[in-house]
Amino acid sequence: MDKNEYISNSFGICDEVLSLVDAAEEEIRPQFAAIDERAQINQMKVMKAFADNRVSDAHFAETTGYGYDDLGRDTLDKVYADIFGAEDALVRHSFVNGTHTISTALFAVLRPGDTLMPVTGKPYDTLEEVIGISGNAGNGSLKDFGVKYAQVDLKPDGGADFAAIEENVKKYKPRAVMIQRSKGYDSRPTLSVDEIGDIIAAVKAANPDTICMVDNCYGEFVDDKEPTEVGADLVMGSLIKNPGGGLAPSGGYIVGRADLIELCAYRFTSVGIGKECGASLGFNRAMYQGLFFAPHVVAQAVKTAVLCAAVFERLRYAVEPSSKAARHDIIQAIRFESEDKLTAFCQGIQKGAPIDSFVTPEAWDMPGYQDKVIMAAGAFIQGASIELSADGPIRPPYTAFMQGGLTYESARLGIAAAAQRVYDIDNGKRRGI
């Protein structure tokens, strides 16, 4: 059976769009070998950590109540620490998202009178109320607890402003700097691990006592090393993104210096208890198995992002990064310049999802965001960004942020369906897919 004939008949995607996707795929196929090579390196790191920590069926046993001596939980911390080249880790299914891990780490290390200094511009939208740069006074933000804030912006080209970092770190002597690896809802390039290492070196040269914290969301296993391997003191992320491999049903991680991980554990549970309590409740198997799959799944998502860039370049839309650029996270941004095209793209991604493909996404007021947001996410795990999804704030320049793809083959269909929706608008058509 002809592949395109089947896709056309089953999903209503026209020959012009299918031919465009085929041409884009042929153009980018040589890049896939390098993506697979990085996946092999990262897979070997995972395999070595599993072997060195003697992971066995016993680590999947369920614990309840206090969770004392939970072998699977404690060993998973060691596995993560080894993979990330860190002294210790805190990996828990009860972290609700990446913002929760970052918030936990910030409240763990900052004290009244300390200064927090993001050095990659304004942090991701959901952290604004955590910090206190938006939201109501008295809601329990860092600002309420007397933590000061001083922000260093990136250069206009999206690169780190090393002169400003050095000047401000020397001036304010911040207790912690915050580095956001991914672009969030911004148009800047994602930072590579090497670039993060250069920023950390600049901070430490200006003040060796400053704690360097990295929001690693969307970046795990895209490069062949992690920020803790280039000097980061704490690195935080979500298990329903890259490291969960599409199997972890919830959770997050913090890795880094042992003394700081202890403070994070005290904040997560309570002072004096820390990592000693917290039953795994049967989640361990999915968290281990998801981590095992993660390097391969991330490679599928990176291939999907490259294809998306190539397709929409051919449709003459501005994309970031380009289809030829090096990748440092799984996010692909497409600038549509109109709300209807942003909406159409997200609705097309939803049509190409395995779950809830019949649902039509609409923009709504999401908690933690300053603008309405439209989200497409037909996922097995609700909100899992490692599964094919797309979202964007309803504000100019109406940029869609696509990420994920458990398998390249299924995600390819989602890209084609989204391209069809936008193609129809460009050609004055309004039809379903």
C-alpha positions in Angstrom: 0.0 0.0 0.0 1.3 3.5 -0.9 2.0 5.4 2.3 0.8 8.8 1.1 -2.4 7.3 -0.4 -3.2 5.7 2.9 -2.5 9.0 4.9 -4.6 11.0 2.4 -7.5 8.7 2.5 -7.4 8.1 6.3 -6.6 11.6 7.6 -7.6 14.0 4.7 -4.2 15.4 4.1 -3.8 16.7 0.5 -1.1 15.6 -1.9 0.5 19.0 -1.9 1.1 18.9 1.8 2.3 15.2 1.8 4.7 16.0 -1.0 6.0 18.9 1.0 6.6 16.8 4.1 8.3 14.1 2.0 10.7 16.7 0.5 11.4 18.2 3.9 12.1 14.8 5.4 14.5 13.9 2.6 16.4 17.1 3.1 16.9 16.6 6.9 17.5 12.8 6.9 21.3 13.1 7.0 20.9 14.9 10.4 19.3 11.8 11.9 22.6 9.9 12.2 24.1 12.6 14.5 20.9 12.5 16.6 21.1 8.7 16.9 24.8 8.9 17.9 24.0 11.2 20.8 21.2 8.9 21.8 23.6 6.0 21.9 26.0 7.9 24.2 23.2 8.8 26.6 21.8 5.3 26.5 25.2 4.0 27.6 25.2 6.4 30.5 21.8 5.2 31.6 22.9 1.5 31.2 26.1 2.1 33.2 24.2 3.8 36.1 21.7 0.9 36.2 24.4 -1.6 36.3 26.6 0.2 38.8 23.7 0.5 41.2 22.6 -3.1 40.6 19.1 -2.3 39.7 16.8 -5.3 40.1 13.2 -6.4 40.3 13.4 -5.7 44.1 13.6 -1.9 43.3 10.1 -1.9 41.9 8.4 -3.1 45.1 5.7 -0.8 46.4 6.0 0.9 49.8 3.3 2.8 51.7 3.0 5.0 54.8 6.2 6.6 55.8 8.2 4.8 53.2 11.2 4.2 55.4 14.1 2.2 53.7 12.4 2.4 50.3 15.2 0.7 48.3 13.8 1.6 44.9 13.3 5.3 45.8 16.8 5.6 47.3 18.5 3.8 44.5 16.7 5.9 41.8 18.3 8.9 43.5 21.7 7.3 43.0 21.0 6.4 39.4 20.0 10.0 38.6 23.1 11.3 40.3 25.4 9.1 38.4 23.8 9.8 35.0 23.9 13.6 35.6 27.5 13.5 37.1 26.2 14.9 40.4 26.9 14.2 44.1 23.2 13.5 44.9 19.7 13.6 43.6 16.1 14.0 44.8 13.7 12.2 42.4 10.1 11.9 43.5 6.8 11.0 41.8 5.1 13.7 44.0 6.7 16.6 42.3 3.8 17.9 40.3 5.8 19.6 37.5 9.0 21.4 36.6 7.9 24.6 38.3 7.5 22.6 41.6 11.0 21.3 41.4 12.4 24.8 40.7 10.3 26.4 43.4 11.4 23.8 45.9 15.1 24.4 45.1 14.7 28.2 45.3 13.0 28.2 48.7 15.5 25.6 49.9 18.6 27.7 49.3 17.4 31.3 49.6 17.0 33.1 52.9 15.6 36.6 53.8 17.9 39.3 52.6 19.5 37.0 49.9 19.4 38.1 46.2 18.2 35.8 43.4 19.7 36.8 40.0 18.4 35.2 36.8 21.2 35.8 34.2 19.2 34.6 31.1 16.5 37.2 31.3 13.0 36.9 32.8 12.3 33.4 33.9 9.5 31.2 32.6 5.9 32.5 33.1 5.0 30.1 35.9 7.9 31.3 38.0 6.9 34.9 38.1 4.5 34.4 41.1 7.0 32.1 42.8 9.6 34.9 42.7 7.1 37.7 43.4 7.6 39.8 40.2 3.9 39.3 39.5 0.9 38.1 41.6 -0.5 39.4 44.9 1.5 40.4 47.9 1.1 37.9 50.8 0.7 34.9 48.6 3.9 33.3 49.9 6.4 34.3 47.2 10.1 34.7 47.6 9.5 38.4 47.7 7.2 38.0 50.7 10.0 36.3 52.5 12.4 39.1 51.9 14.3 37.6 49.0 15.6 40.4 46.6 15.6 40.2 42.9 18.1 41.5 40.3 17.8 40.3 36.6 20.4 40.3 33.9 19.1 40.2 30.4 20.5 38.3 27.5 22.0 40.2 24.5 19.7 41.1 21.6 21.1 38.1 19.7 20.1 35.8 22.6 23.6 35.2 23.9 24.8 35.7 27.5 25.9 39.2 28.4 29.1 38.2 30.2 30.1 41.7 31.0 26.8 42.4 32.6 26.9 39.1 34.5 30.3 39.8 35.9 29.4 43.4 36.9 26.1 42.5 38.6 27.4 39.4 40.4 30.2 41.5 41.8 27.8 44.3 42.7 24.9 42.3 44.3 26.8 39.1 45.4 23.7 37.0 44.8 23.1 33.9 46.9 21.9 32.2 43.7 21.8 32.8 40.0 19.2 31.2 37.8 20.0 29.9 34.3 17.1 28.9 32.1 18.3 26.4 29.4 15.3 26.5 27.2 13.6 29.5 25.6 10.2 29.2 27.3 7.7 31.5 25.5 10.6 33.6 24.1 12.2 33.8 20.7 15.8 33.4 21.8 18.0 30.4 21.0 18.2 27.6 23.6 21.5 27.4 25.5 23.8 24.5 24.9 25.4 22.8 27.9 28.8 24.3 26.9 27.2 27.8 26.9 25.7 27.1 30.3 29.2 26.1 31.4 30.6 29.4 30.2 28.0 31.3 32.1 28.7 29.3 35.3 32.4 29.9 34.9 31.8 33.7 34.6 29.6 33.7 37.7 32.1 31.7 39.8 34.9 34.0 38.7 33.0 37.0 39.9 31.8 35.3 43.2 32.7 31.7 43.9 30.1 31.4 46.7 27.1 32.1 44.4 25.0 29.0 43.8 24.4 28.3 40.1 20.9 26.8 39.4 19.8 25.5 36.0 16.2 25.0 34.8 16.9 22.0 32.6 13.3 21.4 31.4 13.1 20.1 27.8 16.9 19.7 27.6 17.8 16.4 29.2 19.5 13.9 26.8 19.5 16.3 23.9 23.2 17.0 24.3 25.6 14.3 25.4 26.2 15.9 28.8 24.2 17.7 31.4 24.7 21.1 33.2 25.9 19.4 36.4 28.9 18.2 34.3 29.9 21.7 33.6 29.7 23.1 37.1 26.0 23.6 37.9 25.3 23.3 41.6 21.6 22.4 41.2 19.7 21.2 38.2 15.9 20.8 38.1 13.5 19.2 35.7 10.2 17.3 35.2 9.6 13.6 34.7 6.7 14.2 32.3 9.2 15.8 30.0 12.4 14.2 28.7 13.7 12.0 31.5 10.4 10.3 32.1 10.5 8.8 28.7 6.7 9.0 28.3 6.2 6.3 31.0 6.6 8.2 34.3 3.1 9.2 35.2 4.3 12.2 37.2 7.2 13.5 39.1 10.4 15.6 38.9 14.0 15.6 39.9 16.7 17.8 41.4 20.4 16.9 41.1 23.5 18.6 42.3 25.7 19.2 45.4 24.9 16.9 48.3 24.6 19.7 50.8 22.1 21.5 48.6 20.1 18.4 47.8 19.8 17.9 51.6 18.3 21.4 51.9 15.9 20.6 48.9 14.8 17.5 50.7 14.2 19.4 53.9 12.0 21.8 51.9 10.2 19.0 50.1 9.3 17.2 53.3 10.4 18.9 56.5 13.6 19.8 58.2 15.1 16.8 60.0 13.2 14.3 57.8 14.3 15.1 54.3 14.8 12.1 52.1 14.1 9.5 54.8 10.3 9.5 54.2 8.1 9.3 51.2 6.5 6.1 50.1 6.9 5.2 46.4 3.4 3.8 46.2 4.2 1.6 43.3 5.5 4.3 41.0 9.1 3.1 40.9 8.8 0.7 38.0 7.4 3.4 35.6 10.1 5.9 36.7 12.9 3.4 36.1 11.5 2.2 32.9 10.8 5.7 31.6 14.4 6.7 32.4 15.6 3.6 30.5 13.6 4.6 27.4 14.4 8.4 27.7 17.5 8.7 25.5 15.7 7.0 22.6 12.4 8.8 23.1 14.2 12.2 23.2 15.9 11.3 19.9 12.5 10.7 18.4 11.4 14.1 19.7 14.4 15.9 18.3 13.9 14.3 14.9 10.3 15.5 15.0 11.4 19.1 15.9 13.8 19.1 12.9 11.1 17.9 10.6 8.6 20.5 11.9 11.2 23.3 11.2 11.9 22.0 7.7 8.2 21.7 6.8 7.3 25.2 8.0 10.4 26.8 6.4 9.0 25.4 3.1 5.7 27.1 4.0 7.7 30.3 4.4 7.2 30.8 8.2 9.9 32.0 10.5 11.1 29.1 12.8 13.5 28.9 15.7 15.8 27.0 15.6 16.2 26.5 11.8 16.1 23.0 10.4 19.9 23.1 10.0 20.7 24.4 13.5 22.2 22.4 16.3 19.6 21.3 18.8 19.8 21.8 22.6 16.2 21.0 23.6 13.1 19.4 22.1 11.2 22.7 21.4 10.5 24.0 18.0 9.0 27.5 17.7 7.0 28.7 14.6 6.0 32.3 14.4 2.6 32.7 12.7 1.9 36.5 13.2 -1.9 35.7 13.6 -4.1 34.1 16.2 -6.0 32.0 13.7 -2.9 30.4 12.3 -1.5 29.7 15.8 -4.9 28.1 16.7 -5.0 26.1 13.4 -1.5 24.7 14.0 -2.3 23.6 17.5 -5.6 22.1 16.4 -3.8 20.2 13.7 -1.3 18.8 16.2 -4.3 17.6 18.3 -5.7 15.8 15.2 -2.5 13.9 14.8 -2.3 12.8 18.4 -3.1 9.2 19.5 -5.3 10.4 22.5 -8.2 12.8 22.2 -7.7 13.4 18.5 -11.4 14.3 18.3 -10.9 17.3 20.7 -10.6 20.9 19.3 -8.2 23.0 21.5 -9.2 26.5 22.3 -7.3 29.2 24.2 -8.1 29.6 27.9 -6.8 31.3 31.1 -4.3 28.8 32.5 -3.1 29.1 36.1 0.3 30.7 36.3 0.2 32.4 32.9 -0.4 36.1 32.2 -2.1 35.6 28.8 -4.5 33.1 27.5 -2.8 30.0 26.3 -3.8 27.4 23.7 -2.6 23.9 24.2 -2.7 20.7 22.1 -1.8 17.6 24.0 -3.3 14.3 23.0 -1.1 12.4 25.5 -1.2 9.1 27.4 0.2 11.1 30.4 -1.8 14.4 30.9 0.4 17.4 30.0 3.4 15.3 29.1 5.6 17.5 27.0 7.8 14.6 25.8 4.6 13.4 23.9 3.7 15.3 20.8 2.2 18.6 22.0 2.0 22.3 21.0 1.1 25.4 22.8 1.5 29.2 22.7 0.3 32.3 24.4 -2.3 34.4 22.7 -0.1 37.4 22.2 2.0 38.8 19.3 3.9 37.5 17.4 1.6 34.5 17.9 4.3 31.8 18.2 3.6 28.1 18.5 5.9 26.0 20.6 5.9 22.4 19.6 7.7 19.6 21.4 7.8 15.9 21.9 6.9 12.8 19.9 7.2 9.4 21.5 7.7 7.9 18.0 8.9 9.8 15.0 6.4 8.0 12.8 3.4 9.1 14.7 4.7 12.6 15.3 5.3 12.9 11.6 1.5 12.6 11.1 0.9 15.3 13.6 3.3 17.7 11.7 1.5 16.9 8.4 -2.0 17.5 10.0 -0.8 20.9 11.5 0.7 21.8 8.1 -2.6 21.0 6.4 -4.6 23.3 8.7 -2.2 26.2 8.1 -2.0 25.5 4.4 -5.8 25.6 4.2 -5.8 29.1 5.7 -3.1 30.3 3.4 -5.1 29.0 0.4 -8.5 30.3 1.6 -9.9 26.9 2.5 -11.7 25.9 5.7 -12.0 22.2 5.9 -11.6 19.5 8.6 -8.8 17.0 8.7 
